[in-house]
Amino acid sequence: MFGSIDKSKGFLFSTHDLDQSLRNTVQKMRQEVEGLDANRLLSTAPEDLSRYLVEKYRIEPIQLRRDDWYADHQDVPVDVRHDPMRWIDDKSRPVMVPGERFEVRVPFEGESELFYARPNTMTTSPPRAVIERNELVLHYDSPSDTPRDVRPLVDRALVEIEQHLGWQRTMLDAHNNALPGAAAQAIQQRRERLLAQSQRAASLGIPIRRRDNAPKTYAIPTARKKAAPALPPSTTAPFTPEPTWAMEQYEQALKIMQDMALVMERSPEAFKGMDEEALRQHFLVQLNGQFEGKATGETFNMAGKTDILLREGERNVFIAECKFWKGPKAFGEAIDQLLGYATWRDSKTAILVFNRGTDTSTVLSGIDTTARAHANFKRGVNWPHESGFRYVVWFTATAIPTAR
């Protein structure tokens, strides 16, 4: 976190700016995210990666262990040339007399470099001390003939040090509290960029081959903690981006089904005796004609069987249910059923409602009222056709918005 600095003069909390150091720490975290191998990042659960980054770049405030402090006493010669109680003509050279040294050591927990970091609030006369390993060391020398009362000096010094540590603690708490959001944002931004790049590469229609010397990993060296956290486990298999069905394809599928519904409306006698399965087959024929036979009926997907499922490679990209209108309650259950079939990958779905014997306006009103009252309803989307509706709802299992 902190660079090499000159600490020889013993002044605490005055060598470098803590605020700038904290900004540098967040920047290093972002650099680590940017430096991770793309496959490693995409194959690691974002929540696990975020926890790793928060643990690694979290900075614990210093805690003085006053209960474990101890003192030592030595006979030493002391320099009295600056002693105001003595008249010394020549102060250019040391004047040594018999004396004594009290050394008070206070163990602490936390990063020792913080003792040299300047908080946003400070005094004009910072405290002095020596930092040795995990101990704060206070030295007090005095001549044997005029010994000093050390205890008040120790207490005053520790009060000043604790005051500066408190100012630091406020800044460190803010840094630590902001880390989860900063880590999640950095991960999300790079994931989105990598997935967009992957989709653009796939759209070329040209096999992609990486250079053998392409960089695989990058790690920011750190000496911030004795035991650095390890990256969460990740599969070694190449990452396969989740298929994202382009909106124009989704619109095309909806138009195909809307056109088929229009055919049924114009030729009701041809379809009046068909059940849901038979009606569904007509939609499947039209979809397969446009999407190269990728639409299947009664395909198992997550919680149960769905009526129409469109696949891209090994992944589902579109799910639709076929239902006869049996009232608002049944339609609400159809929404639940569709959400039960869907996974977070299935972002585009539809419900085809067939009506026999109920006034069309009643059905349309019931659909709209039920959909908007559903617990997962997010917002309505403009749908120009007079016999349909379009909504955005939440897939609550993962809180990912999916258009239905």
N, C-alpha and C positions, 0 to 999 in steps of 0.2 A: 504494500500500500504506500509506504513512504520511501523516499530515496535516501542516499547517503548524506549525512549532515555533520557539521562540526558541533560537538556537544562539550567541548573542553572547558567552557566557562561556567558550566553548571546551571545556567538559567533554564528553567522549565517553562513550557507552554509559550515559547517565543521563537522557535526556529523556523517553522513553516506553517502555512495556512491550512487549517483543518477543513474548511469548506471546499477549497480547491482539491485537497486530497480525496475527499468523499466523491466529488465529481469525477475525478480520475478513476476511482474504484468502480463506479457505475459504467464508465466508458470501457474499462477493461472487461467487465462482464459482457457488455454488448460485443466487444471484439471477440470474446470466446465463443459467443453464439455464432457470429459471422464466420469464425474460423473452423467450426465443427464440420466434419465431413458431411456432405449433403445427405447421403444415405443414412448416416448415423443419426442426424437430426430428425429426418422424416420418419425413421423407424422407432424412435423413442417417444413414449407417451409424453406430451407436453407438460402434464402435471408433474411427472417424475423429474423431467429435466429442469423445470422451474424450481422444484424443491432443492435439487442439487445446487443450482446457482445461488439460491437464497442462502443456503448453508455455507457455501464457499465464500461469498462476498459480504456476509453479515459481519459486523464489527462489534465485539463486545466491549462495553465501557470498562474502564479500570475500576477494580474494587480493592480498596485497602483493607488488609486483614489486621485491624488494630488489635484484636485479641491475641495475635501471635507475635506482636512486636517484642523486641529485646534490645538491650544496650550493652556496650562494652566500654571499658575504661583503661587508658594507657598513660604512662608517664612519657612525655615527649617535650623536646625543646620547642618553644613558640616564639614567633617574631612579634615584638611589641613596638616596632617603630611607628606604627599608626595608632597606638593606644593613646586616647585623649587624656588619660590620667598620668602620662609620663612625658617628661620634657626631653625630646630627642632633637639634637641640633641637625644631624646629618641623616636624613631619611632616604638617601639614595641606596644605602646598603642595609641588609637585614640586621636586626638587633635581637639576638636569640637569648632567651632566659629559660630557666627550668619551668615547665608547665605541665598541663594535663589535657587530654583529649577524651571527650565523651562522643561515642558513636552510637547513634540510635538507628536501628534497622526495622523497617516495616514491610513485611511480605505483601505482595499484591497479586491479583489475578487480572489477566487482560494483556493486551498488546503493549509492550513497553514503549514503543515509538510514540504512543499517544501522549506520553509525558512531554514530548517536544512539539506537539501540535498546538497551534494557537487557535482557540475558539473565537467565535464572533464577538463574545464579551470577554474583556480581560482588564487587568489593572496595569498602571504605568510601571509598577515595580513588581515583576513576576517573582515567584519564590525560587529558591535555589536548593538543589539537592543533587546527589549522584545516584544513577540507576545502575545497579549491578545485578545482572540476571533478572530474577523475579523479586528483587528487594529494592525499596527506596531507602537511601542511606543519608542521614543527616549528621554532619560533623560540627562539633563545637570545641574550639581551643581556647584556653585561658591560662594566664600565668599562675603559678602555685601560690604566690603571695596575694593575689587578688582573684580568687576563683569566682566563676560565674554561676548564677542560679540557672541551670540548663532547662529544667522542666517547663517553665513558662515559654521559653524560646521554642521548644519542641511543639508545645500545644499550639502556639501562634502559627508556626510553619505548617502544621498539618491542617489547621483551619483554612489557611490560604490555599493549600493544595487541593483540599476537598472542594473548595469553592470553584476552582478552575475545572476540576473533574465534573462538577455538577453542570457547569456551562457546556462542557463537552457532551455530557450525557444527553442533554436536550437535542443536540445536533445528531448524535449517533442514533437515538431513538427514531428521529424523523427519517434518517437514512435507512435504518432497518425496516421500518414500517412501509417505506416506499419500494423496497426491493422486490416483493412479490409481483407488484404491478409492472415494474420496469422489466423484470425477467420475462413475464408472460407476454408483454408487448414485443420485446425483442424476438422471442421465439415465434410468435404469431406472424410478425412482419417477414421474417426470413422464410418461414414455411410457405406463406402465401406467395412470396416471390419465387421460391423454388418450384412450387406446384404450377404457377403460371408459366415458368420457363419450360417445365416438362410438357405441359399441354401444347405450348407453341412448337416445341421440338417434335411432338407426336403428330402435329398437324402438317408437318413438312412432307410426310409420307416417304421419308428417306431413313434407312437404318442409322441409328446413332451409335457411334463407337467412340469411347473416351480414349484420350491419349494415355499411354502406359505411364508417362511421367507426370500425369496430372496430380496435383497435391491432394492427399487423402485426408490428412488431419492437421490440426493446428492447436496448440495448447499454450495458454498464457502462463509462464512460470510464476509461481507465487510462493512466498515465504511467510504468508500471513498467519498460518496456523501450523501447529506441530503435526496434526493429522488432517490432511486435506480430504474432503469428501470425494468419493469415487463417482464417476458418471454412472447413471442408472443403466442396467443391462439393456441390450438391444439385439435384435435379430441380425445375423450376418448376411441374410438373404438380401439381394438388391431390392430396394424399395419400389413398389408398384403404386403409382399415384391412383387415388380413388377416381373412377371415371366420373367426369362431370358432363352431363348431357347439356349440350348447348341449348339456349333458350329457343333458338329458331327451330331446333328439332322437336322440342317440347310443343311449341306452337303448331308445328306440322302435325304431330300426333293428335293434338286436340282438334285441329281442323278436320283431320280424317274421320275422327269419331263424330264430330258435329255434322259432317256431311252425310255420314251413314245414318245418323239420327234423323236427318232431314228426309232421307229416302224412306225411312220407316213412317215418318209423319205423312208423307205424300201417298204411301201405298199401305195403309193400315191393314187391309184385308190379307195381304201376303204374310203378315207377321203376327196376326192376332192370336193364333193358336200356339205360338212358340213359348217355351219356358225360358228361364234365365240362361241356361246352358246353350240352348239353340240360338238365342239372340246374341250371346257373347261370341259365338263362332263367326257370325257375320262381321263383327268388329275385328276379330283376329285375322280374318282373311284380308281385310283392307289394310290393317297395320303391317302384316307380313309382306304384302305386296309392295309397300313403301320402305320397309326397314329390313329387307333381305332375310326374312324368315326368323327374326330374332324374338318375335312375340309368341309367348306360349300361354296356354290356359291351364288352370288348376296346378300351378307350380308351387311347391312348398317354399315358404319364405318366412323365416323367424317363427312367429307364434302359430301359424296355421296356413291354410290354403287361401290363395288369392285368385281372383278371376282372370286378370290379365297382367302379365309380368313381362317387361321388356328388359333384356339383358345386353350388356356391352362387355364382351370378353367373359370374364368370370364374375362380374359384378352386376347388381341390379341397378337400373337407372330410372325405371318408371313402373308404377304399380297402379292398377285400376280395379275397382269393384263394380259389379253389375247387380243392381237391386230393383225389385218392384217396389213402388211406393206403398207403404203400409202405415203411414202416419209419422208424425214428428219423432215419437219415441224410438221407432225402429230406425229412422234415419240417423238419429244421434248414436244409436248402437252401431250403425254402419261406419260412422266416423271413428268410433272407438276401435272397431274391428280393423279398419284400415291402418290406424296408428299402431295397432298391435302387430300387424304384419310388417310394417315398415321398420327399417333401421335408420341410423343417422346417415347412411349412404344414400337412401332412397329419398331424394329431395323433391321429386316431382311425381305427384299422384293425382288420381281423379276418381270420382264416383259417378257411374252412369245410372240414372234413375229412369225406370220404365213405369208408365202409368196406364192403368186400366180402370175405368169407371169412376175416377175422381176428377172434379173440375180442375183444369190446368192451373188456374190462378191460385187455387187452394194449395196445390202441390208446390208451386213456386214460392208462395208465401211461407209455407211450412219449412222448405229447404233453407231459405234465407234466415228465418227466425231461429231455427235450430242451430245452424252453423254459427251464427253470431253469439248465441248464448252458450256455446260449448266452452269448456274451461280452457281449452288450448287455442281458442281464437285469438289472433293477433290483429289483423286488419283485413278489410276488403280490398280487392283489386279490380280495376275496371275490366268488364267482360262485355263486349259489344252485342253478343247474341242475346235475343230476347228470352230464350228458354234455358239460360245457364247462368252460373255464378262462379266467381273465382275468389279464393281467400288465401291468406298466409296464416298458418297456424304453427304453434310450437310443438316440436317433438320433445316432450317433457323428460324423457329418460336422460337426455344429454343436453337439453336446453339449446338445441340447434334449430334455428328457424327453417321450416321447410314449406315450400309452396305446394298447396293441394289443389 
